[in-house]
Amino acid sequence: MTALAAPPVAPSAPVTVADRRVRRQRRLAWIARHSIAIALAIMFLTPVGYLVLLSVMTSDQALTSDYWPNTWHFENYVRVFEITPLPRYLLNTVIYAASATALMLLSSVPAAYALAKLRFRGRNAVFLTVICVMMLPPQVVTVPLYLMWARYGLTGSLTPLIIPMLFGDAFCIFLMRQFLLTIPSEYLDAARVDGCGEWRTLLRVVLPMARPGIAAAGLFQFFYAWNDYYGPLLYTSENEGSWTLSLGLASFHGVHHVDWNLVTAATVLAMLPIVVVFFLAQKAFVQGVTLTGVKG
């Protein structure tokens, strides 16, 4: 049997000068429409790019004004793990950020739901109290809180930073309350008519619809805990085993103040997890911040 002949392929149309001109005009028009965004992106990404370049320089070149490495030294990232307990700092930071975020959501979501959808006497006074707490500087209560935790022997650990999240966070309560106000009350009334109590209504109806707002509040708390320096410095400074990345990097900077290449390499490693988390959750984060509410 003879093989079937392949169908003839029609020759592609040649690209003319007019086609190239149209494509060039479209590219220029796209750049013109997004010029401000491109300029802002360059402005914010340039320091990060220089930080990465600095992390692969030699120690001597890092002290100069050069912007490009003469030789690439990716072994700086390996040396960081050899001279500092970076994995321990990373583990402490993950424990602190994840635990604080989980406890904050566990306590703040019901509080935001009550302030947004329940009618009770003193609701406006409670909401005003939440706003006042949100505007209160944390340094005001530092001394009494530290004395309280020291009395229970909990200083030197991350416990004084995690346990208070059981009582919620004022900013996250405010953010989620504003988002829950965008959910039509008719959905909640229909659930109550079907026999759902408030807790079941919250779990079965409100939570699925409020995922963007909850995700935004959770990311705010996670980012805050990940970058927190004041809290770990206050409570864990005497116990290096409980240090977080921010405190560990600050001490690393003080001890190895000449090795700027190693300091920046450690900084890049500390930035990577939070950058990955943001890019994976940026859609929910943007939806929660803009308070889009329910569609359709």
Beta strands, then each sheet from edge to edge (+ up, - down):
end
